Amino acid sequence: MAAFVIEGGHPLTGAIQPQGAKNEALQVICATLLTSEPVTIHNIPNIRDVNNLIQLLKDIGVKVNKQEHANSFVFQADNLNLDYLQSDEFVKKCSELRGSVMMIGPLLARFGSAVVAKPGGDKIGRRRLDTHFLGFQKLGAKFEQMEGRDVYEIIASRLKGTYMLLDEASVTGTANIVMAAVMARGTTTIYNAACEPYLQQLCKMLNRMGARISGIASNLLTIEGVRELHGTNHTILPDMIEVGSFIGMAAMCGDGVRIKDVSLENLGIIPDAFRRMGIKIKVEDDDLVIPRQRHYEIQSFMDGTIMTLADAPWPGLTPDLLSVLITVATQARGSVLFHQKMFESRLFFVDKLIDMGAQIILCDPHRAVVVGHDRKIQLRGGRMSSPDIRAGIALLIAAMSAKGTSRIDNIEQIDRGYEDIEGRLNALGAKIKRIN
C-alpha cells in the first residue's frame, strides 16, 4: 500500500495541463471492440483504471500498440479469444474494475454474447446495473446471473432495434446500450439518455466509424443499426473533473495558477459552481486563470437564503466534484448546504475534514452543511485514508492547505483517476512525497 506525505502551507503557482478524461477513455476504448479494423485514440490518460481496462482488452486478444506520442494508442480487435471471457482470471479482473461493464455492449453487438463479472470501483454506495441489463433485454438479449458466481451471461444472436425509456439517465448505461444498438437490426430510440460531453464524444466517434446516431447532446437518441463498423481516429477531451479539482486547489492553495486547454465549452456549470463559492476565475482563450484568493465569499440566493449546491445529471453539477467543493467551502466566508442526491455514501469522508478542524454538520448520508472559516482558522494536518477517487483528491487539497504534515493512505484510489498527480503538483510548488 502506498501513501502520500504532504507538507502543507506551500503556495501553488504556474501552469498545469489537465489529462485526458478518464470517463470518456473507458467508453471509447471499449468501443474499439466493435470493429476488426484499427482504431487510434489520442490523449489517453496514464491512470490505473484505464491501464487495467487496456490490459483486459489485451487479455482477450486485442492488439494494442503504443504510439510515439506517449498518450496515443492503436487498438485492433481482429482476432479475439472469446473463451477467455469464461475464465476465473478474467472474472476476477472485471470484478476490480467498474469500467469493464462497458465491454458488454460491444461484445453483444458484434459477437452475440458476453460474460462480465459484477464490476468493482469506488465504494460510494449502491451503483446498480439494472439500466444496462434492461436496455439489453429490450434489444432482445437474454441474460442471467450464473449460479454461485458474480458473473452475468448475456446472449443474443442478433439484437433488434426498439424504443426504450431509461429508468435513469445513467452515463455508463447509456454508453453501453448505444454501443449495443449501433449494430442492431432496425432503429433504436433511447429516451432519458445521458448527454454528458463524454457520451457525446462516444457517439461522434461511433458515427465516424460508420454508425448512424442522431440527437447527440440531447436526452433523445435515435440509432439506425448498421451491419458493421470500421476504424477511425479519436481524441479524448480534457478531464472536466480534473479541471474542477485544479480550480479547487488553486482557490485553497494558489498564488496564481493557470489551467491550460480546458475545453471550456465542455465544462458546463462547473466554473459557475465555483463562482457561487466566491472563487474568482478568469477566462483567457481556452485557459482558466485562478488568481490568489485572499478571501472568497459564498453567495446567497436572491431571496437571501443559504446557498445550496446539489449534484444532478448533465447539464447539472457532476457529483464527482462535490467532495472538492466541500473542501474549498471550509475556508470560505459564509455557509453552504451540499446535497449529494446520486450516491448515498459519498459524504462520509467529511469526518476526516472535521478531524482537521473543519466546521461541517453531516445532516444525513446525503446532506452536509459547511460553515467556512474565512481563512481565520487553518486546517491542521493529520493521518487519513482515501475512501474513493474523488474524496482522495479532496483530502489531498485539504492537506496541501493545512498547517503541518499530513499522511494519506490508500492512494491507489487517487491513482485510479489522476495521472502522476504528485509530480504535476510538486512542479507548481507543492511538497508531496510518495512512500510505500
N, C-alpha and C positions, 0 to 999 in steps of 0.2 A: 504494500500500500504506500502510495506517495502522499506527500503533504507539501503545502506552501508555508513558508515562514515569511511574514510580512512586517517590515519596519514601517510603521505608519508616519504620517505627517510630512511626506515629501511631495511637493507640488509637481504636477504634470505639465509639461509644455512641449509644443512641437506638433507634428502632423502624424496621423495614423490612417491606414487604409483598411477598410472592412474586408473580411474574407468573403468568399462565395457563400451563398445561402445554403445552410445545412438542409432545411426542409425541402427546398427545390432540388438539391442534389440527390436526395434519397428517391424522389419521384422520377426524375429524368433518367437516372441510372437504371432503375427498374424497367423503364420504358424501352431500353435497348434490347430487352428480351423479345420485343415484338417483331423483330426483323432479323434475317440472316446476314444482312449487309452491314458494313462498318458504320458506326455512329461515333462521331468525335464530339466530346464535351469539354469545354474550356471553363476555367475558374472554379474547379472542384476544390473544396476546402480539405486540407490535410488534417482531418479530425477523426477521432476514434469511431464514431458511429458510421461515418461514410467509408472509412477504410475497412471496417468489418463487413459492410454490405458489398464492397468491391471484392473482398476475399470470398464471400459467399457465391458471387457470380463466377469467380474463377473455379470454385469447387465443383460447380455443376457444368463446367466446360466452356464458359465464356472466355474468349481470348481478350486479354486486357493489355494494351501496350501504352506505356507512359511516354509522352512526347518530350521533346527537348525542353519545352516550357514546363516547369515543374507542376503546374496545375491543370494540364491538358492530358486527356486520355482518349484512346480509341477502343471501343468495345465492339466485338463481333460475336454474336450468338448463333453461329452456323453449325455447331456440332455439339449439342448438349448431352450430358449424361443424366437423363431423367430418372434413372434408377437410384441415383444418389439422393434424390428427394425423399426416399423412403428410409434412409439410414438414420440411425440414432445420432450420429455425429452432426448431420445436417439439422436435425430437430433440435439438438442442444444449442447449436449456434443461433438458430432462429429465435429460440426462447430468450436469448440475451439481447436481442436487437428488435425494437418495435418496427423499424423501417422495413424489416423483412416481409411484413404483411402485404406490402405493395408489390411483391413478386407474384401474388396470386392472380391478379387481373391479367397481366401479360401472358403468364403461363396458360391460364384458362383459355384466353382468346386464341393463342397460337397452337397449343398442343391438346386442348380439350380436357386437361386435368391439372391439378395442383395439390400438393400436400405441404401444408405450412403449420408450424408449431404456434401455440399461443405465444405471442411476442412479448418481449420484455420492454425495458425502457425506464423512464422515470417512475418513482413510487409517489405519485401525486393523486392517488385516489383511483377509483374505478374508471377505466377507459374501455368501454365495451366495443365489440366488433360487429354488433348487430347490423349497423348501416351497411357495412361491406357485404355481409352474407345475404341480407335481404335483397340488396341490389343484384347480386349474382343469381339469386333464386328467381327474381323477376325476369332475368335474361335467359332463364331456362336451365340453370345449373342445379345439380343435386349435391347436397353436402351433408356430412355428418361428422361428429367428433368421434374419433376412434377410441374404442373402449380401453380404459386404463392408461391412456396417454393424452397429453395436452396437444393433440395433433388433429388438424382438420383436413379431411379428404373431400375434394370438390371435383365433380365430373360433369362435363357437357360435351357431347360430340360436336355440336355447333350452336353457339349462342344465337338467340333471336332478339331483335330489337323490340322495344316496348316503351310504354310510358311509365314513369315512376316518380313518386313524390317522396323524397328522402325524409326520414323521421327526424333527422338533424342535419345541419349544414356541416358535416364532417369533412375536413380537408383531405385526410388520407382516404376516407371512404369515397368521396367524390373522385379523387385521382384514380383509385383502384377500379371503380365502376367505369370511368371514362376509358381507361386502358383496356378493359374487357370489351367494351361496347364498340370500339373503333373497327373491330373485325367481325362483329355480329352481323347476321343476315337481317337486312331491313334497317329501319330508323329507330333510334333510341332517343327519348326525350327525358331529361333529368331536371326536375323542378326542385327548388330549395337546395340547389347545388352550392357548394362553397365557391367563392370567387376571389380568393386571395391572389396576389400577384404571382405567387409560385404556381398556383393552379393554372393561371393564365399562361404562364411560361410553358408549362407542360403541354397545354392544348396547342399553343403556337408551334411547338416542336413537333408534335404529332401531325399537325397539318402539313408541315414541311416534309414529313415522312410519307405523306400521301393520304392521311386521314381527312375526313370531311366533318369538321366540328364548327358549328356556328353558335352565336350567343356568348362568345368568350367575354369575360369581365362582368357577366350578369349571373343571376341565380337560376337562369333557364337555359340549359344547354341542349342543342339538337345535334345528334351524331348520326350521319349516314354511314352505314357499315361498308367496308371495302374488303376485298379478298386478301390483300397483302400490303405490307408497308416496306419502305426502302430506307436507306441510310440518309444521314443529314449531319450538319454541324450545328452546335448549340452552345451558347454562352450563358452561364448562370449569373443571376443578379447578385449584387452585394447583399449581404445578410442584414435585413432590417432589424433583427433582434440585436445583432452586434452593434449596429449603428446606435440603437437606443441605449445599449449598455455603455457605449463610449460617451454619449451625451450625459448620462448619469455620473460617470466617472469624472468627466470634465467639470460638471457642476459642483461635485463634492470636493474634488482634489485638484482641479485645474488652475493653471495660471496662464491660460490662453492655449486652447487646443483646437486644431483643425482636423476635421474628419473628412477625408478625401473621397470623391467619386461615390456618393451615397445613393445615386439614382433617386433623386428627390421625388419624382413623380410616383414612385412606388412605395414611399414611406407612409402614405395615408395620413392618419390622425396622430401618428407618433410625435412629430415635433410639437404639435399643439398641446398634447398631453403634458409635455414638459413645460411648455409656456404657461399652462394653467398652474403649475407649481411655482411660477415666478422666474423660471430659468430664461435667461437672455440667449437667443440663438440668432446668429446672422447667416444669411444665405449668400454665398458667393459662387456664381456659376453652379456647379453640381457639388460643391463642398458646403459643409456646415462648420461655422466657426463659433466656438463656445468661449467667450471671454471669461476672465476671472469673475466669480460670483461672490462678492463680499457678503451680500445678503440676497436672499430671494424669498419673496412673499407669496404664499398660496392665495390664489384668487378665491372670491366668493361667487356664488350665483347672483344673478341680477337682483333677486329679492333679498339678498343678504344672508341666505342660509349657507351652511357649511358645504364646502366643495366635496363632491363625491366622484370618484373615479372607478368605473366598473369595466370589466372586460366584456367583449362581445365578438361574435363572428365578424369578419371583414365586411364592410369597412370600419367596423368598430375597433376598439383598442384591443390589441392582442394580449391574451393572458400571460404570454411569455415575458412581458415587461413589467408586470405588477410588482414582482419582487424587487426589481431595480428602483421603481418609483417609490416604493415603501421606504427603501433605504435612503433615497435622496430626501424624502419628506422629513426624516429625523432631524435634519439640520435647517429646515425651512422656518420661516416666520409664519405661524398660523397652524391650523389643524385641518386634516383631511380624512374623509372616510373612504376606505378601499373596499370594494365589493367584488370578491372573486366568485363569479357565478358558475364558471365552467368546470372547475375541479374542486373537490372537497377537502384536499389535504395540503394545498399549496401554501397556505398561510402559516403552517405550523413552524416554519423556520424563524418566525419573529421572536420566539423566546430567546434565540441567540442574540438578536439585536437588543432585546431587553436586558440581557446579561451584560451587554456592552454599554448600557446606560441610556438606551433609547426609551422614550415615553410612548408606549404603544398599548392600547387596550384591545385585546383579542376578544371580540364580541361573541363569535361563534366560528365554526370552521370556514365560513365564507366572508366574514366581515372583520375589519380591523380599523381602529381609529388611531392615527398618528398625531401626536402633539409635538410640533417642531421645537428644537432648542434654539433656533435662530443663531447658531454657532456660539452661543454663550457657554454651552457645556459640550466639550468634545467627547466623542465616543472613546471608550477605553479598550485597549487590546485584550484579547482573550484567546482561548482554545475552543475550536468548534469543528464540526464535521459537515461536509456538503451533502444535503439530502437529495438534491437533483441538480440538473444543469443550471437552471436559472437562479435558484436560491444560492447556488455556489458562487456565481458571478456577483450576486448582490452582496454576499458576505465578503467577497474579495474587495469590493468597493468600500464597504464599511471598514474593513481592516486597513485599507490604504489611507483612509481619512482619520483613523483612530490615533489616540495617544499611546505610545508604547509598541510592543511587538505582539503580533497575533500568529496563531498557527491554525491552518485549515486542513483537516484530514479528509480522506476520501476524494481527493481532487481528480480522480479518474472520471468522476461525474462532470467536472468542468471541461476536461479534455474531450469529452464526447461532443461538445458543441463549440469550443473555442480553440483555434489553432495557435500554438506557441504563445499563449496569452502572456506568460511572464516575460518572455523575450521582447515582445512588442511593447508592453507597458514599461519595462525597465528602460527601453530606449527613450521613453518620454520623461524618465526621472524617477520612476517607482523603485522601491527596494524590495524585490520579491525573490526568494530563493526556493528552489525545488529540492526536497530531500526525500530519501527513501527510508 
